[in-house]
Amino acid sequence: MRVRIRHEITQRFAPGSRNLSVTVRLTPRPHEGQFIQRWTLDLNSDGRLHPLEDAFGNLCHAFSVDGPTDHVTVVAEGEVETFDTTGIVRGTVEPFPPALYLRETSLAHPTEAVITFADSVKDASPDPLSRLHALMVHLHETVAEIEPTPTIMPMSAHDALVAKASCPGGLAHLFTAAARHLGSPARHISGYLAEDDEGTARHWAEAYVPEIGWVAFDPGRNLCTTENYVRLAVGLDAFGVAPMRSTGFECRESVCAQDGRVPTRAVQSQSQGQN
């Protein structure tokens, strides 16, 4: 499948701001099942993009703007060829051993409620992969997926569980927190989902299975990732995969991710607070 993507982000600053520093994670890396056909980043200013790689191996770009200005816009656009690998992720850049992804974060913290939730599938199967599938099914049946809403903080694993409803990012936090409690290294993934003639940015999770490797789970849709997914960035939680980090007070995004054989028409936009 050839996925056509356009992701535009506008970060707003106080009027007359100078010496702005911005870092973006908007460039996917190739791996088995994902090949970058073309990819470009454009700015609305005279700043120069400086490529770099963060600690998790994500491709990033940093730039500064002298100003004065009240906003910065970055547009990522390209095409990615994808193939269905039944959710198995291989050929990625791995700076750390899987055990690092057992580390807790504030967004994926195993509170008593999360531990109880995870333990409910602890005896589902002695096989780690089957247990992770049982966790995904249980999460899908327990917490409903809702559309993302403008928020300052992404929903934590605990908050998603208590609310019984969450955007994909919160579902991924709950899955990773529960999987880590069960002894499986798990991590947060950002990327894109192209489905029929519509598409959007999306978050999901990956968990490590001995003798297999990393396997991608989307609990909101109750499936392992398919050729419709484009993997962008990896981290311990949503903060680690934020597409733009800066000192701005408002961020507006528009995302289009579609099958390249379908005319582009679906665009989703959202505003959010500082990442």
C-alpha positions in Angstrom: 0.0 0.0 0.0 1.3 3.5 -0.8 0.3 6.0 1.9 0.2 9.7 1.0 0.7 11.9 4.1 0.5 15.6 4.8 1.0 16.9 8.3 0.9 20.6 9.0 1.6 22.1 12.5 1.3 25.7 13.5 2.7 26.7 16.8 1.7 30.1 18.2 3.8 32.3 20.4 3.4 35.6 22.2 3.3 38.4 19.6 6.8 39.8 18.8 8.6 36.7 20.1 12.3 36.4 19.2 15.0 33.7 19.3 12.5 30.8 19.1 13.9 27.3 19.3 11.8 24.4 18.0 12.3 20.6 17.6 10.1 18.4 15.5 9.7 14.7 15.1 8.0 14.5 11.8 10.2 12.2 9.7 9.6 8.4 9.6 12.4 5.9 9.4 12.3 2.9 7.1 12.1 -0.7 8.5 10.7 -4.0 7.3 7.3 -3.4 6.0 7.8 0.4 5.7 9.8 2.1 2.9 10.0 5.9 2.5 9.4 6.8 -1.2 9.7 10.6 -0.6 9.6 12.9 2.3 10.0 16.7 2.8 9.8 19.2 5.6 9.0 22.9 4.9 9.0 26.0 7.1 7.1 29.2 6.8 10.3 31.1 8.0 13.9 31.5 7.0 15.1 29.1 9.6 17.3 26.2 8.6 16.4 22.7 9.6 19.2 20.8 11.4 18.8 17.0 11.4 19.5 15.1 14.5 18.6 11.8 16.2 17.2 11.6 19.7 18.0 9.0 22.3 15.4 6.6 21.0 16.6 6.7 17.5 13.8 9.0 16.2 14.7 11.3 13.3 14.3 14.9 14.5 14.9 18.4 13.1 15.7 21.4 15.2 15.5 25.0 14.0 15.5 28.5 15.4 13.7 31.7 14.3 15.1 35.1 15.1 11.8 36.8 14.9 9.8 38.8 15.7 6.9 36.5 14.9 3.8 35.1 16.5 3.7 31.7 14.9 5.8 29.0 13.2 4.4 26.5 10.7 6.0 23.2 9.7 4.7 21.0 6.9 5.7 17.4 6.5 4.7 15.7 3.3 5.5 12.5 1.5 4.7 8.9 0.5 5.4 5.7 2.3 5.2 2.2 0.8 3.9 -0.3 3.4 3.4 -4.0 3.7 1.4 -6.1 6.2 3.8 -7.8 8.7 1.0 -9.1 11.0 2.1 -6.5 13.5 5.7 -7.7 13.9 8.2 -4.8 13.8 11.7 -5.6 12.6 14.6 -3.6 11.1 14.1 -0.6 13.4 16.9 1.4 15.0 17.2 0.1 18.6 19.7 2.2 20.8 18.4 0.5 24.0 17.8 -3.1 25.1 14.1 -4.1 25.5 14.4 -4.0 29.3 14.6 -0.2 29.2 10.9 -0.1 28.1 9.9 -1.5 31.5 10.5 1.9 32.9 7.5 3.7 34.4 6.5 7.3 33.5 3.9 9.7 35.0 1.6 9.0 32.0 2.0 5.2 32.1 2.2 4.7 35.9 0.8 1.4 37.3 -1.6 2.7 39.9 -3.6 0.2 42.0 -6.4 0.4 39.5 -4.1 -0.3 36.6 -2.4 -3.2 38.4 -5.8 -4.8 39.1 -6.8 -4.3 35.5 -3.5 -5.9 34.3 -3.7 -8.8 36.7 -7.1 -9.8 35.4 -5.4 -11.2 32.3 -2.3 -12.4 34.1 -3.4 -16.1 34.0 -5.0 -15.9 30.5 -2.1 -17.8 29.0 1.5 -18.7 29.9 2.5 -17.6 26.5 3.6 -13.9 26.5 2.1 -13.1 23.0 -1.3 -14.7 23.9 -1.3 -12.8 27.1 -0.7 -9.5 25.3 -3.5 -10.2 22.9 -5.8 -11.0 25.9 -4.7 -7.6 27.4 -5.6 -5.8 24.2 -9.0 -7.5 23.9 -9.7 -6.7 27.6 -8.7 -3.1 27.2 -10.8 -2.7 24.1 -13.8 -4.1 25.9 -13.3 -2.0 29.0 -12.3 1.4 27.7 -14.1 3.0 24.7 -12.1 5.0 22.1 -13.2 8.6 21.7 -12.1 11.4 19.4 -9.1 13.5 20.6 -10.1 16.7 22.3 -8.0 19.8 22.9 -6.1 19.2 26.1 -3.0 20.5 27.8 -2.0 17.1 29.1 -2.4 13.7 27.4 -4.6 11.3 29.3 -2.7 9.0 31.6 -3.2 5.3 31.9 -5.0 5.7 35.2 -7.3 8.5 34.0 -8.2 6.5 30.9 -9.1 3.5 32.9 -11.2 5.4 35.4 -13.0 7.4 32.7 -13.7 4.2 30.7 -13.1 6.3 27.6 -10.0 7.8 26.0 -8.4 8.9 22.9 -5.8 6.5 21.3 -3.0 8.1 23.2 -4.5 7.3 26.5 -5.4 3.8 25.4 -1.7 3.3 24.5 -0.6 4.6 27.9 -2.9 2.1 29.6 -1.7 -0.8 27.4 2.0 0.0 28.0 1.5 0.5 31.8 -0.4 -2.8 32.1 2.1 -4.8 29.8 5.0 -3.5 31.8 3.4 -4.6 35.1 3.0 -8.1 33.5 6.7 -8.1 32.7 6.6 -7.3 29.0 8.6 -4.3 27.8 6.2 -1.9 26.1 6.5 1.5 24.4 4.5 4.3 22.9 4.3 4.8 19.1 3.1 7.8 17.1 2.3 7.6 13.4 -0.5 7.7 10.9 -3.4 5.5 10.0 -4.8 5.5 6.4 -8.2 3.8 6.3 -10.3 3.8 3.0 -10.4 7.4 1.8 -9.8 8.9 5.3 -6.8 9.0 7.6 -5.4 10.7 10.6 -2.5 10.8 13.0 -2.6 8.0 15.6 -0.9 6.6 18.7 -0.6 2.9 19.5 1.8 0.6 21.5 4.5 -2.0 20.9 5.3 -4.8 23.3 8.4 -7.1 23.2 7.9 -10.8 22.9 10.9 -13.1 23.4 11.8 -15.1 20.2 9.6 -12.8 18.1 10.6 -9.2 18.9 8.5 -6.1 19.0 4.8 -6.5 18.1 2.5 -3.5 17.5 -0.9 -3.4 19.2 -3.7 -0.9 18.6 -6.1 -1.5 21.5 -8.6 1.2 20.3 -9.2 -0.8 17.1 -8.4 -4.2 18.8 -5.9 -5.4 16.2 -2.2 -5.6 15.5 -1.0 -2.9 13.0 -1.5 -3.6 9.3 -0.3 -2.0 6.1 -2.6 0.9 6.8 -0.2 2.2 9.5 2.9 4.3 9.1 5.2 4.3 12.1 6.7 7.7 13.0 8.3 7.9 16.4 8.9 5.8 19.5 9.1 6.7 23.2 8.2 5.8 26.8 4.9 7.8 26.5 3.2 10.5 24.4 5.6 13.2 25.6 8.5 11.3 24.1 6.9 11.2 20.6 5.4 14.7 20.5 5.7 15.9 16.9 6.7 19.4 18.0 8.4 20.7 21.2 8.8 24.4 21.8 7.7 27.1 24.2 4.6 28.0 22.3 1.2 28.3 24.0 -1.0 26.8 21.3 -0.6 24.2 18.6 -2.9 23.6 15.6 -2.5 20.6 13.4 -4.1 19.3 10.2 -3.3 15.8 9.1 -4.2 13.8 6.0 -3.0 10.2 5.6 -4.6 8.3 2.7 -4.1 5.5 0.3 -2.2 7.1 -2.6 -4.7 5.6 -5.0 -7.5 7.7 -3.5 -8.0 11.4 -4.2 -7.0 13.5 -1.2 -9.9 15.1 0.5 -10.1 14.2 4.2 -8.3 16.5 6.6 -8.6 16.4 10.3 -7.6 19.4 12.5 -7.2 19.9 16.2 -5.9 22.5 18.5 -4.0 21.7 21.7 -2.0 23.3 24.4 1.8 23.2 24.8 3.3 19.7 24.3 
